[in-house]
Amino acid sequence: MKVCEAVAERIENLLRERSIAREEFGWKSGLPYDELTRILARRPVRITCRIVFQIARALHMSGSEFLDSPLFDTENLEK
């Protein structure tokens, strides 16, 4: 799995768990609409620390909490 795909899956899992609509999340994240759309569509996106922290902040968690998922284990990510 690519990092951008793992990020998209993690976002979708957390939104589902917390019953947060994509629109609400998009507004809270402050990410540009087209960037968020590309991420959630699992299109190639350069995931930066800024993006991770914006996502985490919108979900009321730290960046390390967001990344604390088996999705981001090295054996699950493409090299």
JOWO-V836093 format. One record per residue. N is the residue number from 1. RES is the residue in three letters. PHI is phi in whole degrees, 0 to 359 (none if undefined). NEAR is the number of other C-alpha atoms within 10 Angstrom. Layout:
n & res & phi & near
N & RES & PHI & NEAR
N & RES & PHI & NEAR
This chain:
n & res & phi & near
1 & MET & none & 13
2 & LYS & 279 & 15
3 & VAL & 303 & 19
4 & CYS & 298 & 20
5 & GLU & 289 & 19
6 & ALA & 296 & 21
7 & VAL & 297 & 22
8 & ALA & 299 & 18
9 & GLU & 295 & 17
10 & ARG & 297 & 20
11 & ILE & 300 & 20
12 & GLU & 298 & 16
13 & ASN & 298 & 12
14 & LEU & 292 & 13
15 & LEU & 297 & 16
16 & ARG & 295 & 12
17 & GLU & 300 & 9
18 & ARG & 260 & 10
19 & SER & 52 & 9
20 & ILE & 253 & 13
21 & ALA & 286 & 11
22 & ARG & 303 & 16
23 & GLU & 297 & 10
24 & GLU & 297 & 11
25 & PHE & 299 & 17
26 & GLY & 301 & 17
27 & TRP & 295 & 12
28 & LYS & 291 & 15
29 & SER & 288 & 20
30 & GLY & 76 & 14
31 & LEU & 285 & 17
32 & PRO & 303 & 10
33 & TYR & 307 & 13
34 & ASP & 294 & 9
35 & GLU & 293 & 15
36 & LEU & 296 & 20
37 & THR & 299 & 15
38 & ARG & 296 & 14
39 & ILE & 298 & 21
40 & LEU & 291 & 19
41 & ALA & 274 & 13
42 & ARG & 62 & 17
43 & ARG & 277 & 13
44 & PRO & 303 & 12
45 & VAL & 221 & 15
46 & ARG & 282 & 11
47 & ILE & 276 & 12
48 & THR & 255 & 9
49 & CYS & 301 & 10
50 & ARG & 302 & 11
51 & ILE & 296 & 18
52 & VAL & 301 & 18
53 & PHE & 290 & 17
54 & GLN & 294 & 19
55 & ILE & 298 & 24
56 & ALA & 299 & 19
57 & ARG & 300 & 16
58 & ALA & 295 & 18
59 & LEU & 262 & 19
60 & HIS & 57 & 12
61 & MET & 214 & 13
62 & SER & 277 & 16
63 & GLY & 300 & 18
64 & SER & 292 & 11
65 & GLU & 294 & 10
66 & PHE & 299 & 20
67 & LEU & 279 & 16
68 & ASP & 279 & 12
69 & SER & 210 & 11
70 & PRO & 303 & 12
71 & LEU & 303 & 18
72 & PHE & 261 & 17
73 & ASP & 296 & 11
74 & THR & 303 & 10
75 & GLU & 289 & 10
76 & ASN & 264 & 13
77 & LEU & 252 & 15
78 & GLU & 292 & 8
79 & LYS & 270 & 8
